[in-house]
Amino acid sequence: MNEVIQQRLEQYAPTNAQEEERALKEIIQDIALYALWRAQFFKVAAFQGGTSLRILHGLQRFSEDLDFILQEPSPEFDWSKYLQRLSAVLQEYGIESEALPLGRMDKAIRVAVIKDNSIVNQLNLAFYRGHPGRKLQIKLEIDINPPAGSGFDYTYLDFPTDFEVCHQDLSSNFALKIYALLCRGYLKGRDWYDFSWYIRKRVSPNLRHLKSALVQAGPWKGQDGLIVDLAWLKGVLAEKIDGVDWQHATSDVSPFLKAGEKQTLKLWSTRFFHEKVARLG
């Protein structure tokens, strides 16, 4: 086992099997980002989504996937050349993983997956005992036809060593989170947790980017004349909130939170989120 990973795991100080597994997934996510930087991935792509909020901005919830968008649309994008380099870098850290593309090349969201059981074979981990074939799995997704109008930032990270990540700015990331809230075909409590976090951080959504996403796909597809301003947005979010089963929403997000954060879920209600929307600016 590479000492860098061992020391990182000790910093997490996991106290149960769930925390062990989560810590190892986060460590692999970090090294995967570094590997993608070495593969020149961030010259064409940008990090976004919940995992980017955790790694770059301190969001206090676990996020399973690594999500990206291309900086410019490209139907020719192929994970394969980046995954080969990613696997080689993971191997430098003692991670003998499989990294392979999944799904069809005609989809706007291109998916890849990292599968690994080499770490758990090297450590005496509670979540692994009795499951010799168990593998850690991390999904990578990239939108190869992202909506127009995103802003980008660059951040330096220092684990496993210094490197740089291109990512969506918070305003644009928030816009896509609102798009998910309005257009996702099922309830995902993690969306509402992130929404609350953005409001608490006083982030304003990139409305141009949001409109581009809304008219590209979903209930407002093709409605180029749609006026997406704060008044419109507060109205449609209020309608959405009135239809949410908050007990279901809290049960979805609870497994991804630490004990202290779970206490805040007791506040979740229609009234609570209407107050959040009122603060949107």
C-alpha positions as CSV (number, residue, x, y, z in Angstrom):
1,M,0.0,0.0,0.0
2,N,1.4,3.4,-0.9
3,E,2.2,5.4,2.2
4,V,0.4,8.5,0.8
5,I,-2.9,6.6,0.7
6,Q,-2.3,5.0,4.2
7,Q,-1.6,8.4,5.7
8,R,-4.7,10.0,4.0
9,L,-6.9,7.2,5.4
10,E,-5.6,7.7,8.9
11,Q,-6.5,11.4,8.6
12,Y,-10.1,10.4,8.0
13,A,-10.1,8.3,11.2
14,P,-13.1,6.2,10.2
15,T,-15.1,4.7,13.0
16,N,-17.3,2.2,11.1
17,A,-17.5,0.2,7.9
18,Q,-19.6,2.9,6.1
19,E,-17.0,5.6,7.0
20,E,-14.2,3.3,5.8
21,E,-15.7,2.7,2.4
22,R,-16.6,6.4,2.0
23,A,-13.1,7.5,2.9
24,L,-11.5,5.1,0.4
25,K,-13.9,6.3,-2.4
26,E,-13.0,9.9,-1.7
27,I,-9.3,9.1,-1.7
28,I,-9.7,7.4,-5.1
29,Q,-11.7,10.3,-6.4
30,D,-8.9,12.7,-5.4
31,I,-6.2,10.6,-7.1
32,A,-8.4,10.2,-10.2
33,L,-8.7,14.0,-10.5
34,Y,-4.9,14.2,-10.3
35,A,-4.6,11.5,-12.9
36,L,-6.9,13.3,-15.3
37,W,-4.9,16.5,-14.8
38,R,-1.8,14.6,-15.8
39,A,-3.7,13.3,-18.9
40,Q,-4.4,17.0,-20.0
41,F,-8.1,16.3,-19.4
42,F,-8.8,19.8,-17.9
43,K,-7.7,21.5,-21.1
44,V,-11.0,20.4,-22.6
45,A,-13.2,19.6,-19.6
46,A,-14.4,21.2,-16.4
47,F,-15.3,19.6,-13.0
48,Q,-18.8,20.2,-11.8
49,G,-21.6,18.7,-9.6
50,G,-21.8,17.6,-6.0
51,T,-18.3,16.1,-5.7
52,S,-16.8,19.3,-7.0
53,L,-18.6,21.2,-4.2
54,R,-17.2,18.8,-1.6
55,I,-13.6,18.9,-2.9
56,L,-13.4,22.5,-3.9
57,H,-15.8,24.3,-1.6
58,G,-16.3,22.1,1.5
59,L,-19.8,20.8,1.0
60,Q,-20.5,18.5,4.0
61,R,-22.0,15.5,2.2
62,F,-20.6,12.5,0.3
63,S,-21.1,12.5,-3.4
64,E,-20.6,9.2,-5.3
65,D,-19.7,10.3,-8.8
66,L,-17.2,12.5,-10.6
67,D,-19.2,14.8,-13.0
68,F,-17.7,16.9,-15.8
69,I,-18.8,19.1,-18.7
70,L,-16.8,19.8,-21.8
71,Q,-15.7,23.4,-22.1
72,E,-16.9,23.3,-25.7
73,P,-19.3,20.8,-27.2
74,S,-17.6,17.9,-29.0
75,P,-19.5,14.8,-30.2
76,E,-16.2,13.1,-30.9
77,F,-15.2,13.0,-27.2
78,D,-14.0,9.5,-26.1
79,W,-13.1,8.6,-22.6
80,S,-10.7,5.9,-23.7
81,K,-7.5,7.9,-24.1
82,Y,-7.9,9.5,-20.7
83,L,-8.8,6.3,-18.9
84,Q,-5.6,4.7,-20.1
85,R,-3.5,7.4,-18.5
86,L,-5.8,7.5,-15.4
87,S,-5.2,3.7,-14.8
88,A,-1.4,4.2,-15.2
89,V,-1.4,7.0,-12.5
90,L,-3.6,5.0,-10.1
91,Q,-1.1,2.2,-10.5
92,E,1.6,4.5,-9.3
93,Y,-0.3,4.7,-6.0
94,G,-0.8,1.0,-5.7
95,I,-4.3,1.0,-7.1
96,E,-4.7,-1.8,-9.6
97,S,-8.0,-0.7,-11.1
98,E,-10.1,-1.2,-14.1
99,A,-11.1,2.0,-15.9
100,L,-13.4,1.5,-18.8
101,P,-16.0,3.5,-20.8
102,L,-19.7,2.4,-20.5
103,G,-22.7,2.9,-22.7
104,R,-23.1,4.2,-26.2
105,M,-21.1,6.8,-28.0
106,D,-24.2,8.5,-29.4
107,K,-25.3,9.7,-25.9
108,A,-24.8,13.3,-24.7
109,I,-23.7,12.0,-21.3
110,R,-20.6,9.8,-21.7
111,V,-20.0,7.5,-18.8
112,A,-16.9,5.6,-17.5
113,V,-16.3,3.7,-14.4
114,I,-13.3,2.9,-12.1
115,K,-13.5,-0.5,-10.3
116,D,-11.0,-1.4,-7.7
117,N,-10.4,-4.1,-5.1
118,S,-6.7,-3.7,-4.7
119,I,-6.9,-1.3,-1.8
120,V,-9.2,-3.4,0.2
121,N,-7.0,-6.4,-0.4
122,Q,-4.1,-4.5,1.2
123,L,-5.9,-3.2,4.3
124,N,-7.8,-4.9,7.1
125,L,-11.1,-3.0,6.5
126,A,-14.3,-3.7,8.2
127,F,-16.5,-3.1,5.2
128,Y,-14.5,-5.7,3.2
129,R,-14.6,-8.5,5.7
130,G,-16.6,-11.5,4.4
131,H,-16.9,-10.0,0.9
132,P,-13.7,-11.2,-0.9
133,G,-15.1,-10.2,-4.4
134,R,-16.3,-6.7,-3.4
135,K,-15.0,-3.8,-5.4
136,L,-15.0,-0.1,-4.9
137,Q,-16.7,1.6,-7.9
138,I,-16.7,5.2,-8.9
139,K,-18.6,6.5,-11.9
140,L,-17.3,9.3,-14.2
141,E,-19.8,11.3,-16.3
142,I,-19.3,14.0,-18.8
143,D,-21.7,16.1,-20.8
144,I,-20.3,16.4,-24.3
145,N,-23.0,18.9,-25.4
146,P,-23.3,21.3,-22.4
147,P,-25.6,24.3,-22.4
148,A,-24.1,27.6,-23.4
149,G,-23.1,30.3,-20.9
150,S,-21.1,28.6,-18.3
151,G,-18.3,30.4,-16.4
152,F,-15.1,28.6,-15.4
153,D,-12.6,28.9,-12.6
154,Y,-9.3,27.2,-11.8
155,T,-8.3,25.8,-8.4
156,Y,-5.1,24.3,-7.1
157,L,-5.3,21.1,-5.1
158,D,-2.6,19.4,-3.1
159,F,-3.5,15.7,-2.7
160,P,-1.9,13.4,-3.7
161,T,0.4,16.3,-4.8
162,D,0.0,19.8,-6.3
163,F,-2.2,20.0,-9.4
164,E,-4.8,22.3,-11.0
165,V,-8.4,21.6,-11.8
166,C,-10.6,23.6,-14.2
167,H,-14.2,23.7,-12.9
168,Q,-17.5,25.5,-13.3
169,D,-17.8,28.6,-11.2
170,L,-20.3,28.4,-8.4
171,S,-22.9,30.5,-10.2
172,S,-22.9,28.2,-13.2
173,N,-22.8,25.0,-11.0
174,F,-25.8,26.4,-9.1
175,A,-27.7,27.0,-12.4
176,L,-27.3,23.3,-13.3
177,K,-28.4,22.2,-9.9
178,I,-31.6,24.3,-10.3
179,Y,-32.0,22.7,-13.7
180,A,-31.9,19.3,-12.1
181,L,-34.4,20.3,-9.4
182,L,-36.8,21.5,-12.0
183,C,-36.4,18.9,-14.7
184,R,-35.2,15.6,-13.0
185,G,-37.9,13.0,-13.4
186,Y,-37.6,11.7,-9.8
187,L,-37.1,13.2,-6.4
188,K,-33.5,13.4,-5.2
189,G,-33.0,14.8,-1.7
190,R,-29.4,15.5,-2.4
191,D,-30.5,18.2,-4.9
192,W,-32.4,20.0,-2.2
193,Y,-29.5,19.7,0.3
194,D,-27.2,21.3,-2.3
195,F,-29.8,24.0,-3.1
196,S,-29.9,24.9,0.6
197,W,-26.1,25.0,0.7
198,Y,-26.0,27.4,-2.2
199,I,-28.5,29.7,-0.6
200,R,-26.6,29.7,2.7
201,K,-23.4,30.6,0.8
202,R,-25.4,33.5,-0.9
203,V,-24.6,32.2,-4.4
204,S,-26.6,33.7,-7.3
205,P,-27.4,31.4,-10.2
206,N,-26.1,32.0,-13.7
207,L,-29.5,32.7,-15.3
208,R,-28.1,32.7,-18.8
209,H,-26.6,29.3,-18.3
210,L,-29.9,28.1,-16.7
211,K,-32.0,29.2,-19.6
212,S,-29.7,27.5,-22.0
213,A,-30.1,24.3,-20.1
214,L,-33.9,24.6,-19.8
215,V,-34.5,25.2,-23.5
216,Q,-32.0,22.5,-24.5
217,A,-33.9,19.6,-22.7
218,G,-36.8,19.1,-20.4
219,P,-40.3,20.7,-20.1
220,W,-39.2,24.0,-21.6
221,K,-37.3,22.5,-24.5
222,G,-37.3,24.7,-27.6
223,Q,-38.9,27.7,-25.8
224,D,-36.3,30.2,-26.9
225,G,-38.5,33.1,-25.9
226,L,-38.6,31.9,-22.2
227,I,-37.8,34.7,-19.8
228,V,-35.7,33.3,-17.0
229,D,-35.4,36.0,-14.4
230,L,-35.5,35.8,-10.6
231,A,-39.2,36.4,-10.4
232,W,-39.9,33.5,-12.9
233,L,-37.4,31.3,-11.1
234,K,-38.9,31.9,-7.6
235,G,-42.3,31.1,-9.0
236,V,-41.4,27.7,-10.6
237,L,-39.3,26.7,-7.6
238,A,-42.2,27.5,-5.2
239,E,-44.5,25.3,-7.3
240,K,-41.9,22.5,-7.2
241,I,-41.5,22.8,-3.4
242,D,-45.3,22.5,-2.9
243,G,-45.2,19.0,-4.5
244,V,-42.2,17.5,-2.7
245,D,-42.5,14.6,-0.2
246,W,-40.0,15.9,2.3
247,Q,-39.9,12.7,4.3
248,H,-38.8,10.9,1.1
249,A,-36.3,13.7,0.4
250,T,-34.7,13.4,3.8
251,S,-34.4,9.7,3.6
252,D,-32.6,10.0,0.3
253,V,-29.9,12.4,1.5
254,S,-29.4,11.1,5.1
255,P,-27.0,8.2,4.2
256,F,-24.6,10.8,2.6
257,L,-24.3,13.0,5.7
258,K,-22.4,12.8,8.9
259,A,-24.3,12.6,12.2
260,G,-24.2,16.4,13.0
261,E,-25.5,17.3,9.5
262,K,-28.4,14.9,9.7
263,Q,-29.9,17.0,12.5
264,T,-30.6,19.8,10.0
265,L,-32.9,17.5,8.1
266,K,-35.5,17.8,10.9
267,L,-36.1,21.4,9.5
268,W,-36.9,20.2,6.0
269,S,-40.5,21.2,5.1
270,T,-42.4,23.2,2.6
271,R,-42.1,26.3,4.8
272,F,-38.4,25.8,5.3
273,F,-37.7,25.7,1.5
274,H,-40.1,28.5,0.7
275,E,-38.0,30.7,3.0
276,K,-34.9,29.5,1.2
277,V,-36.4,30.5,-2.2
278,A,-37.3,34.0,-0.8
279,R,-33.6,34.5,-0.1
280,L,-32.6,33.7,-3.7
281,G,-30.9,36.7,-5.3
